[in-house]
Every structure is written in structure tokens, then in C-alpha cells.
Amino acid sequence: MTKNREILISGASVAGPALAWWLRHHGFRPTIVERAPSLREGGYKVDIRGVAVDVVRRMGLLDQVHATSTGMRGAAFVNKRGKEIATLDADTFGFRHGDDTEILRGDLAKVLYESTRDDCEYVFGDWITGLDQRDDGVLVTFAHGEPRRFDLVVGADGLHSGVRALAFGPEEDFLRRFDACISISTVPNTFALDRWELLHSAAAGKMVNVYSTARADDAKAAFWFSAPSTAYDHRDVEGQKDLVAAQFADLGWEIPELLDAMRQADDFYFDQVCQIHMDRLSAGRVTLVGDAGYCPSPASGQGTSLALVGAYVLAGELAAASGDSAAAFSRYEAEMRPYIEKNQALAKTALSGIIPRSRAFAWINTRMIKLMPYLPGRNRVLEQMARPVREAANALVLKDYATAVH
């Protein structure tokens, strides 16, 4: 008989609903609690690569994901006058191969939510405030709801995980910074972009990226910048907007207009570029999945894939162990550790390509991209550039977990 069937998941973005899907598939009863008052739609572009594509395929959701993909055609680097310096097709720019795809985070969250809402309990507008682990389960207290008992608790609540703080300790103990920040928000599509993106090296240590995806009337603007010592409150949105505006003040191109649009955005996202590194992913009856346990940073482009694969492996190991959490959590970590490490290793190299450390570096980088079609052995060069991403994306062989016996 399967034990530990009542499982509370904190977070309803990608990792949480994906885990809920697989837990239900294996006969467990998941409940998802989400701090936001409703499902958070919108958001930035995310990639699903390698073994993560197979996870989505096994869920029977790959056609839906492909149908709601960004449909991007390509990207162009532009100078301060808006002139295109170099262009790349979308798959080359994103290091995508085969069935790899790109989708807005909110669109993926919606696909996962719609596939779980009918047979999983969702509680919006609440969050966990206490975890009292006992021999027979975890007594969970909430900000608004009454205390409830669950067999297991999973933190799928992102980089600033509340579950991780309660069960493992302060965020600072696990945070590795890259001395950089990123902000993303919706802006008007004044560039009339059609599944296209523009990149502008605004100054040393600063990059602006604007894109518009399929089925979107508006656009997204991302500001990347180096920031060796940046103190901010991650819940003070207006303060974060001030910080970004100060970093890009008095710069050319279309930056002043983009900053004005950022001020008006109601989906503004801001954070440091950083990772979560943990010696262990479980503490008693509590474990972590996705960014909460092993955030690779947006620079890696692999956070979504890690979340999807982590959800599959965690649920599968719980099923294989008939709900024995100690055994399942140990196997989950053993399976995931090499995959986590390879994907986190991508971030530092990738970030150096995103944020130019000097104007000279930005000039050399864009000229290389411009000359790429004319270089001898072009395909070999592109393959060498893409190889680290493809190897990391496929650095785990999925087990075939049998559905638990009830």
C-alpha cells in the first residue's frame, strides 16, 4: 500500500503544477497553495530542451506546448541608431535543437494548471507560515487558512522560497550571486516586431532586449546589467523600477521610452542573477523542486527544464518507493544532482555573452555574429557553441516509473 499520499506543494508556476500532475498520475493526492490571488499569466520567454521535452511528451502536453510556443523567427543586434548590425535565426540564437521549444512562462503555467485543476486542490491567495514536523506528518500553518496536516510538503515556490527558509534556513546560506541583475516587463510594441527580438549593448555592463512573440500585440523589454553590490527589497516594486531607471539613465537608442513603459507595467519582474546551491534537497518530510532547490539563474536558460525534470523524477521516486519519503528523497537527489550541476554550470559563460563587460567586447561579439554566415566551417563553429547547452539539457536518462499500486 502507498503511504504519504497527502502532499502539499507550495507554488503554482511551473514546478508545482508539473509535480502535481505526476503525483496524481502515480496515485497521490496533491494540494497546491499559491501566494498570488490567481494564476500568474504572462511573463518572459522560457526554453524547454532535451530531456525536459520528453517529460512534457509523456504528459501528453507537447502538442499544446508547441501550439502556444513563441514562434520566434530570429534576433538582431542593433546600434544606438537602431541599425541592424548582425542577425541570427531563432533556433541558432536560442541553441535549440530537434523538438526543443520556447514558450512564455505564463502560457506554460496555464497549460499545466488546466491539466491539473480538475483533480488537484488549488488554494490561491495564501502561503505557508509554519511547518511542524511530527512522526505522523507535518502540521502546516498558513497566513490566512486554518492549519492542516499533510504527509509531505514540497517547496516549489521559486528562488525566494518560503518553504526553504522554514525547513532549511536563511536564503543567504544557499545563494550564489553573479553580480548582475535583470528586469522584464510588458511594453507597447512600438517597434512593430513580428516574432522578432532586438538586442542593444547600451554601455559596458548593460544590455537591453526587446521582443514580441506569436499571438502577442505587445512586447517584452528586458534590462540586464552588472551590479556588484545591489541592495534592494524584493517586494518593493517601485524601488526596483527606480533602480533599473537609474542604471540606464541618459543612454540612447529607444531606452528612455522603454523605461517610461516599464514604469507603467503591471507585470514588472526584477531580481539578481543568482543560483541556489544546496548540500541536500530534503529535511525530514520536506523537500524542494525547481528554483527553490536548484535555481540555475535566467542566464542558464535551463530553469524551466530543471523544474519539469525535477517534478517527474521526484514523483516517480515517491511512486517507486510506495511513498517511503526517506528512500524516495534520497534517490531523487541522487538522480538529479549531476543534471543540476551540469545545467547550473552553463550560467557563468552564458552571462558573459549576455552582458558585455566592455564596449570593445560587445563590438567584437556582434562582428563575429555578422561574419558567421561567411566563415569557413560555420556549422562546425555553431555546433561547438551549442554543444555545452545540448549536453547539459540531455544529462539525465529518464527512468520509466510504474504507476504506484494502491
Residue, then its C-alpha position, 0 to 999 in steps of 0.5 A: m500500500t502507498k503511504n504519504r499520499e497527502i502532499l502539499i506543494s507550495g507554488a503554482s508556476v511551473a514546478g508545482p503544477a508539473l509535480a502535481w500532475w505526476l503525483r496524481h498520475h502515480g496515485f497521490r493526492p496533491t494540494i497546491v497553495e499559491r501566494a498570488p490571488s490567481l494564476r500568474e499569466g504572462g511573463y518572459k520567454v522560457d526554453i524547454r530542451g532535451v530531456a525536459v521535452d520528453v517529460v512534457r511528451r509523456m504528459g501528453l502536453l507537447d502538442q499544446v506546448h508547441a501550439t502556444s510556443t513563441g514562434m520566434r523567427g530570429a534576433a538582431f543586434v542593433n546600434k544606438r541608431g537602431k541599425e541592424i548590425a548582425t542577425l541570427d535565426a531563432d533556433t541558432f540564437g536560442f541553441r535549440h535543437g530537434d523538438d526543443t521549444e520556447i514558450l512564455r512562462g505564463d502560457l506554460a503555467k496555464v497549460l499545466y494548471e488546466s491539466t491539473r485543476d480538475d483533480c488537484e486542490y488549488v488554494f490561491g491567495d495564501w502561503i505557508t507560515g509554519l511547518d511542524q514536523r511530527d512522526d505522523g506528518v507535518l502540521v502546516t500553518f498558513a497566513h490566512g487558512e486554518p492549519r492542516r496536516f499533510d504527509l509531505v510538503v514540497g517547496a516549489d515556490g521559486l528562488h525566494s522560497g518560503v518553504r526553504a527558509l522554514a525547513f532549511g534556513p536563511e536564503e543567504d546560506f544557499l545563494r550564489r550571486f553573479d553580480a548582475c541583475i535583470s528586469i522584464s516587463t510588458v511594453p507597447n510594441t512600438f517597434a512593430l516586431d513580428r516574432w522578432e527580438l532586438l538586442h542593444s549593448a547600451a554601455a559596458g555592463k548593460m544590455v537591453n532586449v526587446y521582443s514580441t512573440a506569436r499571438a502577442d500585440d505587445a512586447k517584452a523589454a528586458f534590462w540586464f546589467s552588472a551590479p556588484s553590490t545591489a541592495y534592494d527589497h524584493r517586494d518593493v516594486e517601485g524601488q526596483k523600477d527606480l533602480v533599473a531607471a537609474q542604471f540606464a539613465d541618459l543612454g540612447w537608442e529607444i531606452p528612455e521610452l522603454l523605461d517610461a513603459m516599464r514604469q507603467a507595467d503591471d507585470f514588472y519582474f526584477d531580481q539578481v542573477c543568482q543560483i541556489h546551491m544546496d548540500r541536500l534537497s530534503a529535511g525530514r518530510v520536506t523537500l524542494v523542486g525547481d528554483a527553490g532547490y536548484c535555481p540555475s539563474p535566467a542566464s542558464g536558460q535551463g530553469t524551466s527544464l530543471a523544474l519539469v525534470g525535477a517534478y517527474v523524477l521526484a514523483g516517480e521516486l515517491a511512486a517507486a518507493s510506495g511513498d517511503s519519503a526517506a528512500a524516495f528523497s534520497r534517490y531523487e537527489a541522487e538522480m538529479r544532482p549531476y543534471i543540476e550541476k551540469n545545467q547550473a554550470l552553463a550560467k557563468t559563460a552564458l552571462s558573459g555573452i549576455i552582458p558585455r563587460s566592455r564596449a570593445f567586447a560587445w563590438i567584437n561579439t556582434r562582428m563575429i555574429k555578422l561574419m558567421p554566415y561567411l566563415p569557413g566551417r560555420n556549422r562546425v563553429l555553431e555546433q561547438m557553441a551549442r554543444p555545452v547547452r545540448e549536453a547539459a539539457n540531455a544529462l539525465v536518462l529518464k527512468d520509466y516509473a510504474t504507476a504506484v499500486h494502491 
